[in-house]
Amino acid sequence: MNYVILIGIIFILVVVIINLNKKIHNISKAIKNIEQGNYNERIRMQNSNKNLNNLIESINGLVDKFQNSMKLNKEYEDERRKMITNISHDLRTPLTSLLGYIEFIKDNKNLSEEEREEYVNIIEEKGNNLRNLMSEFFQLSKLEGNDIKLNIKKINLSEIIRQSIILFYNDFNNKEIEPVIDLPSEEIYVMADKIAVERVLNNLISNAIKYGYEGKNIGINLEYNKKNVQVTVWDQGKGIPEEELKLIFERLYTLEKSRNKNFQGSGLGLTIVKKLMEMQKGTITVKSIPYKRNEFIFTLPSL
């Protein structure tokens, strides 16, 4: 009787071992397929062994993460290649134009002093635009590489806004724009980087003047509550099409839009603005009703 029981136990063990070896073989086969580049391969089997199930789940989870990583790397490489192409185009266009004016002056020896000065001024303007474009590319590259460390400290946001208004005083006058300023009577302070906030505010005001001057009114509102301080820069110009609002801060989108003859500059400014706000635990959003009210709103945590 004991002999029969022993034979039965041995038989069961042999069956279990054979079954386990078969499952291990299937797992090994699936892993080899994955190693050969078939990243859609997954180990699929029903099993009563908890430890083996945990192993299978871990392997499948690892493959999922690796596949997602491969997808992200591909998207990054595609974006990088597109970025390089766009950068080459954005640099080549103004450079070609600049060289064209230089060649024109060299080939036309009989230009009057007034004409020569006019073309030299154009060359200077285009040279400055090219320098600014390269500066923005460099700035964005440093921000995305986390090579810039912000100096976060208590700053007077009300004073920064007043200084920005003074900075653009001549631009307002030249475009016959009436600035509408709404600041609280008390001084408003935030924890932020002064230079970064100035960069954000000046970029938004500059854009409002450049693209919203037709509305003749440009405003800056400062509001606050216990949670956030909010600055709104608004204009009543042509605004932004609704389908473009969600994309306006994206790097590649703004680069491609810089090809538009109505859109001067690289378009990288808003991408930089968004990055600077994120680095200060702030936000920036946009709303647009063309020729009624177009708003860029940025917030920073209240003290």
Secondary structure, DSSP 4 states (H G I P E B T S, - for coil): -HHHHHHHHHHHHHHHHHHHHHHHHHHHHHHHHHHTT-TT-------S-HHHHHHHHHHHHHHHHHHHHHHHHHHHHHHHHHHHHHHHHHHHHHHHHHHHHHHHHHH-TT--HHHHHHHHHHHHHHHHHHHHHHHHHHHHHHHHTT------EEEEHHHHHHHHHHHTHHHHHHTT-EEEEE--SS--EEEE-HHHHHHHHHHHHHHHHHHHGGG-EEEEEEEE-SSEEEEEEEE-SS---GGGGGGTT-HHHHHHHTTSTTS-S-S-HHHHHHHHHHHTT-EEEEEEETTTEEEEEEEEEB-
